[in-house]
Amino acid sequence: MGNIWSLDLEIELYKWSSAEYPQEYALVYTCVNDKSKFSIFRMSVRAEKVLLRFADSLCDDHPIRVNMELSAERDNNYGYFKYRLVRVVEAGTIYAPPSNHGDNVSFFTIFCQKRVSAYSVTPPGVNTMTWKVMHSYSQGIKMSMSFHVNIECHKIDGLSVKFRGPFKLRFPGFVTENLLERSTPEIQREVHGEPPKPIIAFVESAFTGTEYILVPGEGRASVQGTKVTVNNSGNFRGNGNGSRYDHCRVFMNYKAP
């Protein structure tokens, strides 16, 4: 395929709404010189659920799929929203458990010709309700294209997202919240409407991957190695760790190891 950083990348942000999700977003990277090579990061947002779906075809030899689902429910006492389940299903990546120096749950893959794609999830810390998601492309230590999403659970309004980027970051350097606030995204075009149907079909296509249940406050993925199939609506089917998934309903029988 060649060096993706030597090619022009068209970066587009799509915004629309659907009957199921009031807020729909899709961030699409497309190689200008080869329109068949692209990646899409899609977000669907409503008060009770956020779906993040990523599909990549920039490298023919190593396709990548990541689906992340965060759900919230109202408690029985005060009717406040709280997180119910956070689940990641990935295919084509390498799971990297958190180190002693941080609680990121990361999924890496070796890209074409020493390029690297990374998808990391940071659970909320003490006294915070924000999950942080980051996706980046890197080429050695010279350049990184980084996209950040913060997912919050407000006790009255439920789930919401705030995203920043994508940004081109040159190394060495440090990424901070203040730096992201001051940075200018590398978006060439913003569209109020859906992406082309072939691109949406790609990110919504079914795949079988490995499931991870993420536990807030424990800084680790608590379930590993469970194979599930994601159908084209972003919902999960399968059995794992005593749980059963059928359409949108989740029947849990889960104990943390």
Backbone as numpy.savetxt, mean C-alpha at the origin, in Angstrom:
# Nx Ny Nz CAx CAy CAz Cx Cy Cz
14.87 -4.37 -20.05 14.07 -3.17 -20.05 14.91 -1.91 -20.05
16.10 -2.01 -19.46 16.95 -0.84 -19.37 16.75 -0.12 -18.06
17.45 0.97 -17.92 17.43 1.74 -16.69 16.17 2.60 -16.64
15.28 2.36 -15.66 14.03 3.12 -15.63 14.29 4.59 -15.33
15.42 4.90 -14.68 15.69 6.30 -14.38 16.24 7.04 -15.60
16.68 6.32 -16.62 17.12 6.98 -17.85 15.95 7.20 -18.80
14.79 6.66 -18.46 13.59 6.85 -19.26 12.72 7.91 -18.63
11.90 8.56 -19.43 10.95 9.53 -18.90 9.76 8.78 -18.31
9.41 9.14 -17.08 8.24 8.57 -16.42 7.13 9.61 -16.36
5.99 9.24 -16.88 4.81 10.09 -16.74 4.10 9.69 -15.44
3.84 10.66 -14.56 3.22 10.40 -13.27 1.88 11.11 -13.22
0.82 10.33 -13.04 -0.53 10.86 -13.05 -1.26 10.48 -11.77
-2.08 11.39 -11.26 -2.91 11.13 -10.10 -4.37 11.23 -10.52
-5.13 10.16 -10.30 -6.55 10.12 -10.63 -7.37 10.17 -9.34
-8.49 10.92 -9.37 -9.39 11.02 -8.23 -10.82 10.84 -8.72
-11.58 10.00 -8.03 -12.99 9.82 -8.37 -13.71 9.22 -7.17
-14.98 8.94 -7.31 -15.76 8.29 -6.25 -16.56 7.16 -6.86
-16.95 6.21 -6.01 -17.74 5.07 -6.45 -18.87 4.85 -5.46
-19.77 3.94 -5.80 -20.89 3.66 -4.91 -20.42 3.09 -3.58
-19.31 2.34 -3.60 -18.82 1.70 -2.39 -17.86 2.58 -1.61
-17.06 3.40 -2.32 -16.05 4.23 -1.66 -16.20 5.68 -2.11
-16.48 6.61 -1.18 -16.61 8.02 -1.56 -15.33 8.62 -2.12
-14.18 8.06 -1.72 -12.90 8.57 -2.19 -12.11 7.44 -2.84
-11.77 7.62 -4.11 -10.94 6.67 -4.85 -9.77 7.44 -5.45
-8.57 6.86 -5.32 -7.37 7.48 -5.86 -6.55 6.42 -6.61
-5.83 6.87 -7.62 -4.89 5.99 -8.31 -3.69 6.82 -8.75
-2.51 6.40 -8.29 -1.26 7.02 -8.72 -0.61 6.09 -9.73
-0.36 6.59 -10.94 0.13 5.75 -12.03 1.45 6.29 -12.55
2.48 5.40 -12.57 3.75 5.70 -13.22 3.74 4.96 -14.57
4.02 5.68 -15.65 4.07 5.06 -16.98 5.36 5.47 -17.68
6.06 4.49 -18.27 7.25 4.80 -19.07 6.81 5.46 -20.37
7.27 6.68 -20.60 6.86 7.42 -21.79 7.26 6.68 -23.05
8.43 6.02 -23.04 8.93 5.35 -24.24 8.32 3.97 -24.46
7.59 3.45 -23.45 6.97 2.14 -23.59 5.73 2.12 -22.70
4.57 2.43 -23.29 3.34 2.57 -22.52 2.88 1.26 -21.88
3.44 0.13 -22.29 3.05 -1.15 -21.70 3.70 -1.34 -20.33
4.66 -0.49 -19.97 5.35 -0.60 -18.69 4.81 0.47 -17.75
4.19 0.04 -16.66 3.61 1.00 -15.73 3.45 0.34 -14.37
3.20 1.18 -13.37 2.81 0.69 -12.05 1.64 1.55 -11.58
0.81 0.97 -10.71 -0.35 1.68 -10.19 -0.47 1.42 -8.70
-0.66 2.51 -7.95 -0.93 2.45 -6.52 -2.33 3.01 -6.33
-3.26 2.15 -5.93 -4.67 2.56 -5.83 -5.12 2.56 -4.38
-5.90 3.59 -4.00 -6.47 3.70 -2.66 -7.97 3.88 -2.76
-8.71 3.13 -1.96 -10.16 3.25 -1.84 -10.47 3.51 -0.37
-11.25 4.58 -0.11 -11.40 5.05 1.27 -12.87 5.25 1.61
-13.27 4.67 2.74 -14.53 5.01 3.39 -14.32 4.91 4.90
-15.30 5.31 5.68 -15.12 5.40 7.13 -14.75 4.06 7.74
-15.28 2.95 7.21 -15.08 1.63 7.81 -13.93 0.85 7.20
-13.41 1.28 6.04 -12.38 0.47 5.39 -11.52 1.33 4.47
-10.23 0.99 4.45 -9.29 1.55 3.47 -8.61 0.38 2.77
-8.63 0.39 1.45 -7.92 -0.60 0.65 -6.79 0.09 -0.10
-5.58 -0.45 0.02 -4.44 0.02 -0.75 -3.97 -1.13 -1.62
-3.92 -0.91 -2.92 -3.56 -1.97 -3.85 -2.45 -1.48 -4.78
-1.41 -2.30 -4.90 -0.26 -1.93 -5.72 0.03 -3.04 -6.71
0.22 -2.67 -7.96 0.60 -3.63 -9.01 1.67 -2.99 -9.88
2.67 -3.77 -10.27 3.82 -3.23 -10.97 4.16 -4.11 -12.17
4.36 -3.47 -13.33 4.81 -4.20 -14.52 6.03 -3.53 -15.14
6.73 -2.69 -14.38 7.91 -2.03 -14.92 9.03 -3.01 -15.24
8.98 -4.19 -14.63 9.95 -5.23 -14.93 9.20 -6.50 -15.33
9.39 -6.96 -16.55 8.67 -8.14 -17.03 9.00 -9.39 -16.21
10.25 -9.47 -15.73 10.70 -10.69 -15.06 10.30 -10.77 -13.59
9.78 -9.67 -13.03 9.51 -9.69 -11.60 8.28 -8.83 -11.29
7.09 -9.27 -11.64 5.88 -8.52 -11.30 5.66 -8.51 -9.78
5.06 -7.44 -9.29 4.86 -7.25 -7.86 3.39 -6.96 -7.60
2.85 -7.57 -6.55 1.49 -7.27 -6.10 1.49 -7.13 -4.58
0.86 -6.07 -4.10 0.66 -5.89 -2.66 -0.75 -5.34 -2.46
-1.53 -5.97 -1.62 -2.83 -5.47 -1.19 -2.81 -5.29 0.32
-3.29 -4.16 0.78 -3.37 -3.90 2.21 -4.79 -3.45 2.55
-5.36 -4.03 3.56 -6.71 -3.70 3.99 -6.70 -3.30 5.46
-7.25 -2.11 5.76 -7.46 -1.66 7.13 -8.95 -1.49 7.34
-9.49 -2.08 8.38 -10.91 -1.94 8.66 -11.11 -1.40 10.06
-12.23 -0.70 10.26 -12.56 -0.12 11.56 -14.01 -0.43 11.87
-14.33 -0.43 13.15 -15.70 -0.66 13.57 -16.00 0.19 14.79
-17.27 0.43 15.05 -17.67 1.20 16.23 -17.74 0.28 17.44
-17.27 0.76 18.57 -17.37 -0.06 19.77 -18.79 -0.01 20.33
-19.09 -0.95 21.18 -20.45 -1.08 21.70 -20.77 -0.09 22.81
-19.75 0.49 23.43 -19.99 1.35 24.59 -20.33 2.79 24.20
-19.47 3.41 23.39 -19.66 4.82 23.07 -19.92 5.07 21.58
-19.85 4.02 20.76 -20.05 4.20 19.33 -18.88 4.82 18.62
-17.68 4.81 19.25 -16.50 5.37 18.63 -15.86 4.35 17.70
-15.26 4.86 16.60 -14.52 3.99 15.69 -13.20 3.56 16.32
-12.80 2.33 16.03 -11.49 1.84 16.40 -11.05 0.84 15.33
-9.73 0.64 15.19 -9.22 -0.33 14.22 -9.71 -1.73 14.57
-10.10 -2.46 13.53 -10.53 -3.84 13.74 -9.51 -4.83 13.20
-9.01 -4.60 11.98 -8.11 -5.56 11.35 -7.21 -4.83 10.36
-5.94 -5.18 10.36 -5.00 -4.70 9.35 -4.32 -5.91 8.74
-4.41 -6.02 7.43 -3.93 -7.23 6.76 -3.20 -6.83 5.48
-2.07 -7.49 5.22 -1.31 -7.30 3.99 -1.20 -8.65 3.29
-1.46 -8.66 1.98 -1.20 -9.83 1.15 -0.24 -9.40 0.05
0.88 -10.11 -0.06 1.90 -9.72 -1.05 2.30 -10.91 -1.90
2.75 -10.59 -3.10 3.30 -11.60 -4.01 4.45 -10.95 -4.78
5.57 -11.65 -4.86 6.72 -11.14 -5.60 7.65 -10.28 -4.80
7.49 -10.26 -3.46 8.38 -9.47 -2.63 9.09 -10.36 -1.63
9.99 -9.76 -0.86 10.72 -10.45 0.19 10.38 -9.79 1.51
9.77 -10.53 2.42 9.39 -9.97 3.70 10.62 -9.72 4.57
10.70 -8.52 5.15 11.81 -8.16 6.03 11.25 -7.85 7.41
11.46 -8.71 8.40 10.91 -8.45 9.74 11.52 -7.20 10.36
10.79 -6.55 11.27 11.31 -5.34 11.91 12.61 -5.62 12.66
13.47 -4.62 12.70 14.72 -4.74 13.43 14.54 -4.19 14.84
15.58 -4.26 15.63 15.54 -3.71 16.97 15.54 -2.18 16.97
15.79 -1.59 15.80 15.88 -0.13 15.71 14.62 0.50 15.14
13.59 -0.28 14.86 12.37 0.28 14.32 11.31 -0.78 14.22
10.07 -0.35 13.97 8.97 -1.30 13.93 8.33 -1.38 12.54
9.05 -0.92 11.50 8.52 -1.04 10.15 8.38 -2.50 9.75
7.27 -2.82 9.10 7.10 -4.12 8.46 7.32 -3.88 6.97
8.39 -4.45 6.40 8.82 -4.09 5.06 8.75 -5.27 4.11
8.53 -4.95 2.82 8.49 -5.94 1.75 9.35 -5.39 0.62
10.46 -6.07 0.34 11.40 -5.62 -0.67 11.39 -6.59 -1.85
11.79 -6.08 -3.00 12.05 -6.95 -4.13 13.21 -6.39 -4.93
14.08 -7.28 -5.41 15.16 -6.85 -6.30 14.55 -6.55 -7.66
14.74 -5.34 -8.13 14.11 -4.90 -9.36 15.02 -5.20 -10.54
14.70 -4.68 -11.72 15.53 -4.90 -12.89 16.85 -4.16 -12.77
17.91 -4.83 -13.08 19.24 -4.24 -13.17 19.57 -3.41 -11.92
19.41 -4.07 -10.77 19.80 -3.52 -9.47 18.91 -2.38 -8.99
17.74 -2.20 -9.60 16.76 -1.31 -9.02 16.01 -2.05 -7.93
15.51 -1.32 -6.94 14.81 -1.95 -5.82 13.47 -1.26 -5.60
12.44 -2.06 -5.38 11.14 -1.55 -5.00 10.89 -1.95 -3.56
10.41 -1.02 -2.73 10.16 -1.30 -1.32 8.77 -0.82 -0.93
8.10 -1.61 -0.09 6.78 -1.26 0.44 6.86 -1.51 1.94
6.72 -0.47 2.75 6.84 -0.65 4.20 5.60 -0.11 4.90
5.29 -0.74 6.04 4.13 -0.38 6.85 4.61 -0.15 8.27
4.27 1.01 8.84 4.64 1.33 10.21 3.39 1.37 11.08
3.27 0.46 12.05 2.10 0.49 12.95 2.12 1.73 13.83
0.97 2.08 14.41 0.93 3.24 15.32 1.83 3.04 16.52
2.40 4.13 16.99 3.19 4.08 18.22 2.31 4.36 19.43
2.94 4.73 20.51 2.20 5.02 21.74 1.39 6.31 21.57
0.12 6.26 21.96 -0.77 7.43 21.92 -0.96 7.99 20.51
-0.91 7.15 19.52 -1.20 7.59 18.16 -2.06 6.56 17.47
-2.85 7.03 16.48 -3.75 6.13 15.77 -3.42 6.09 14.28
-2.20 6.47 13.91 -1.84 6.60 12.50 -0.97 5.43 12.05
-1.43 4.75 10.99 -0.60 3.78 10.28 0.08 4.52 9.13
1.38 4.26 8.94 2.13 4.91 7.87 2.55 3.87 6.84
2.30 4.19 5.58 2.65 3.30 4.47 3.56 4.06 3.52
4.62 3.41 3.07 5.55 4.04 2.15 5.88 3.08 1.03
5.89 3.59 -0.21 6.37 2.81 -1.34 7.45 3.62 -2.04
8.54 2.96 -2.44 9.62 3.68 -3.10 10.29 2.82 -4.14
10.87 3.49 -5.15 11.80 2.89 -6.08 13.17 3.50 -5.79
14.20 2.68 -5.77 15.54 3.19 -5.51 16.51 2.62 -6.52
17.53 3.43 -6.85 18.62 2.98 -7.70 19.92 3.23 -6.94
20.43 2.17 -6.32 21.64 2.31 -5.53 21.44 3.32 -4.41
22.42 4.19 -4.21 22.32 5.22 -3.18 22.18 6.61 -3.80
21.80 6.65 -5.08 21.78 7.93 -5.78 20.40 8.58 -5.79
19.35 7.81 -5.96 18.04 8.39 -6.19 16.96 7.48 -5.66
15.90 8.08 -5.13 14.74 7.31 -4.68 13.48 8.08 -5.04
12.48 7.37 -5.56 11.15 7.93 -5.79 10.26 7.39 -4.69
9.71 8.28 -3.85 9.05 7.85 -2.63 7.64 8.42 -2.53
6.69 7.57 -2.11 5.29 7.96 -1.96 4.83 7.53 -0.57
4.19 8.44 0.18 3.85 8.21 1.57 2.35 8.36 1.79
1.78 7.47 2.62 0.36 7.53 2.96 0.23 7.40 4.47
-0.51 8.32 5.10 -0.87 8.22 6.51 -2.35 7.86 6.61
-2.65 6.82 7.37 -4.03 6.37 7.55 -4.41 6.57 9.00
-5.45 7.35 9.25 -5.85 7.68 10.61 -7.25 7.15 10.90
-7.50 6.86 12.16 -8.82 6.41 12.61 -9.35 7.42 13.63
-10.24 8.30 13.18 -10.86 9.28 14.07 -12.05 8.62 14.76
-12.19 8.87 16.04 -13.21 8.16 16.81 -14.63 8.48 16.35
-14.83 9.66 15.73 -16.16 10.04 15.25 -16.31 9.77 13.76
-15.32 10.15 12.98 -15.43 10.11 11.52 -14.91 8.83 10.89
-14.19 8.00 11.64 -13.67 6.76 11.08 -12.36 6.97 10.35
-12.11 6.13 9.35 -10.82 6.11 8.65 -10.71 7.23 7.62
-9.50 7.74 7.47 -9.20 8.73 6.44 -7.74 8.59 6.05
-7.38 9.12 4.88 -6.00 9.03 4.41 -5.47 10.41 4.07
-4.16 10.57 4.25 -3.45 11.75 3.81 -2.19 11.26 3.12
-2.02 11.61 1.85 -0.86 11.10 1.13 0.00 12.25 0.61
1.29 11.93 0.50 2.28 12.91 0.06 3.16 12.27 -1.01
3.37 13.02 -2.07 4.29 12.55 -3.09 3.59 12.23 -4.40
4.32 11.52 -5.26 5.68 11.00 -5.05 6.74 12.09 -5.16
7.84 11.87 -4.44 8.96 12.79 -4.46 10.20 12.07 -4.97
11.04 12.82 -5.68 12.37 12.32 -6.02 13.34 12.81 -4.96
13.96 11.88 -4.28 14.88 12.21 -3.19 16.29 11.79 -3.58
17.22 12.71 -3.48 18.62 12.41 -3.76 19.36 12.17 -2.46
20.22 11.16 -2.46 20.96 10.81 -1.26 22.33 11.50 -1.26
22.97 11.71 -0.10 22.43 11.37 1.22 21.39 12.39 1.66
20.50 12.00 2.51 19.46 12.89 3.00 18.53 12.17 3.95
17.74 12.90 4.69 16.83 12.33 5.65 15.42 12.82 5.33
14.47 11.91 5.39 13.08 12.24 5.12 12.38 12.49 6.45
11.83 13.69 6.62 11.09 14.03 7.82 9.69 14.51 7.40
8.78 14.58 8.38 7.43 15.07 8.10 7.49 16.50 7.59
8.35 17.33 8.17 8.45 18.72 7.73 8.99 18.82 6.30
9.95 17.96 5.97 10.49 17.96 4.61 9.41 17.58 3.61
8.60 16.57 3.94 7.54 16.16 3.03 6.52 17.28 2.84
6.21 18.00 3.91 5.24 19.09 3.80 5.74 20.18 2.85
7.06 20.39 2.80 7.61 21.47 1.98 7.96 21.01 0.56
7.93 19.71 0.32 8.35 19.20 -0.98 7.22 19.31 -2.01
7.63 19.36 -3.26 6.67 19.45 -4.37 6.55 18.08 -5.04
5.35 17.51 -5.12 5.19 16.20 -5.75 5.57 16.23 -7.23
6.01 15.07 -7.73 6.43 14.94 -9.11 5.26 14.52 -10.01
4.09 15.07 -9.78 2.90 14.71 -10.57 2.81 15.62 -11.79
2.78 15.02 -12.99 2.67 15.82 -14.20 1.21 16.15 -14.56
0.30 15.26 -14.15 -1.10 15.45 -14.56 -2.03 14.94 -13.48
-3.05 15.72 -13.14 -4.07 15.30 -12.18 -5.41 15.22 -12.91
-6.08 14.09 -12.76 -7.30 13.81 -13.52 -8.44 13.54 -12.55
-9.57 14.21 -12.76 -10.77 13.92 -11.98 -11.59 12.88 -12.75
-11.30 11.65 -12.47 -11.92 10.53 -13.15 -11.07 9.29 -12.99
-11.55 8.16 -13.52 -10.84 6.89 -13.38 -9.72 6.75 -14.39
-8.69 5.95 -14.07 -7.66 5.63 -15.05 -8.23 4.78 -16.18
-7.49 4.60 -17.27 -7.95 3.71 -18.34 -8.27 2.32 -17.81
-9.26 1.67 -18.40 -9.73 0.38 -17.91 -8.65 -0.70 -17.84
-7.72 -0.79 -18.82 -6.67 -1.83 -18.70 -5.80 -1.66 -17.46
-5.56 -0.42 -17.05 -4.73 -0.18 -15.86 -5.49 -0.59 -14.60
-6.78 -0.22 -14.51 -7.59 -0.63 -13.36 -7.74 -2.15 -13.33
-7.94 -2.76 -14.49 -8.09 -4.22 -14.54 -6.83 -4.91 -14.04
-5.67 -4.32 -14.31 -4.40 -4.91 -13.87 -4.30 -4.94 -12.35
-4.60 -3.83 -11.69 -4.46 -3.77 -10.24 -5.59 -4.52 -9.53
-6.72 -4.75 -10.21 -7.84 -5.46 -9.60 -7.85 -6.95 -9.94
-6.93 -7.40 -10.77 -6.91 -8.81 -11.16 -6.57 -9.69 -9.96
-7.08 -10.91 -9.98 -6.89 -11.83 -8.86 -5.43 -12.30 -8.80
-4.97 -12.58 -7.60 -3.65 -13.18 -7.42 -3.63 -13.92 -6.09
-2.68 -14.84 -5.98 -2.48 -15.58 -4.74 -1.18 -15.12 -4.10
-1.24 -14.75 -2.82 -0.06 -14.26 -2.15 0.00 -14.73 -0.71
0.98 -14.21 0.01 1.19 -14.54 1.42 0.56 -13.47 2.29
-0.19 -13.89 3.29 -0.92 -12.97 4.15 -0.17 -12.71 5.45
-0.23 -11.45 5.90 0.33 -11.03 7.18 -0.72 -10.23 7.93
-1.00 -10.60 9.17 -1.86 -9.82 10.05 -0.95 -8.95 10.91
-1.16 -7.64 10.88 -0.30 -6.71 11.59 -0.96 -6.26 12.88
-0.20 -6.28 13.97 -0.75 -6.00 15.29 -0.22 -4.65 15.77
-1.07 -3.65 16.00 -0.59 -2.36 16.49 0.10 -2.51 17.84
1.22 -1.77 17.98 1.91 -1.73 19.26 2.92 -2.83 19.46
2.84 -3.92 18.66 3.79 -5.02 18.84 4.96 -4.92 17.87
4.84 -4.03 16.85 5.95 -3.80 15.96 6.37 -5.01 15.16
5.43 -5.84 14.78 5.81 -7.02 14.01 4.59 -7.57 13.29
4.84 -8.38 12.28 3.75 -9.12 11.65 3.54 -10.38 12.46
2.31 -10.62 12.88 2.07 -11.72 13.81 1.71 -13.02 13.10
1.35 -12.95 11.84 0.99 -14.15 11.09 1.82 -14.18 9.82
2.51 -15.30 9.58 3.36 -15.39 8.40 3.07 -16.69 7.65
3.26 -16.63 6.34 3.24 -17.84 5.55 1.87 -18.37 5.15
0.81 -17.63 5.44 -0.53 -18.10 5.09 -0.85 -17.69 3.65
-1.20 -18.65 2.81 -1.54 -18.38 1.43 -3.03 -18.08 1.30
-3.36 -16.96 0.66 -4.74 -16.60 0.40 -4.85 -16.10 -1.04
-6.06 -16.09 -1.55 -6.32 -15.58 -2.89 -7.13 -14.30 -2.79
-6.68 -13.26 -3.48 -7.39 -11.99 -3.53 -8.17 -11.95 -4.83
-9.48 -11.75 -4.72 -10.28 -11.68 -5.95 -10.28 -10.26 -6.50
-10.99 -10.04 -7.59 -10.86 -8.78 -8.32 -11.58 -7.61 -7.67
-12.23 -7.80 -6.54 -12.86 -6.67 -5.85 -12.04 -6.23 -4.64
-10.87 -6.84 -4.45 -10.03 -6.44 -3.35 -10.33 -7.16 -2.06
-11.31 -8.06 -2.05 -11.63 -8.81 -0.85 -10.83 -10.11 -0.82
-10.82 -10.78 0.33 -9.97 -11.93 0.53 -10.80 -13.19 0.71
-10.30 -14.28 0.17 -10.89 -15.59 0.40 -9.79 -16.52 0.90
-10.15 -17.46 1.73 -9.16 -18.43 2.16 -9.28 -18.72 3.63
-8.38 -19.57 4.12 -8.33 -19.93 5.52 -6.91 -19.78 6.02
-6.76 -19.34 7.24 -5.41 -19.22 7.79 -5.45 -18.83 9.25
-4.62 -19.50 10.04 -4.49 -19.22 11.46 -5.85 -19.27 12.17
-6.70 -20.19 11.76 -7.99 -20.34 12.40 -9.03 -19.35 11.93
-8.73 -18.57 10.88 -9.68 -17.57 10.39 -10.22 -17.97 9.03
-11.40 -17.50 8.74 -12.01 -17.78 7.44 -12.49 -16.47 6.84
-12.19 -16.25 5.55 -12.57 -15.03 4.87 -13.52 -15.39 3.74
-14.65 -14.73 3.70 -15.65 -15.01 2.67 -16.31 -13.70 2.28
-16.01 -13.24 1.06 -16.47 -11.94 0.59 -15.99 -10.87 1.57
-16.87 -10.01 2.05 -16.44 -8.94 2.96 -16.47 -9.37 4.41
-16.94 -10.56 4.71 -17.07 -10.98 6.10 -15.80 -11.72 6.54
-15.37 -11.44 7.74 -14.17 -12.06 8.29 -14.57 -12.80 9.56
-14.33 -14.11 9.60 -14.64 -14.91 10.76 -13.32 -15.23 11.46
-13.07 -14.55 12.58 -11.76 -14.61 13.22 -11.74 -15.62 14.38
-10.67 -16.37 14.43 -10.38 -17.21 15.57 -8.87 -17.13 15.78
-8.42 -15.94 16.18 -7.02 -15.59 16.09 -6.40 -15.48 17.50
-5.23 -16.07 17.66 -4.45 -15.90 18.87 -3.02 -15.53 18.49
-2.53 -14.45 19.06 -1.17 -14.03 18.76 -0.19 -15.03 19.35
0.85 -15.38 18.59 1.84 -16.34 19.10 2.66 -15.73 20.22
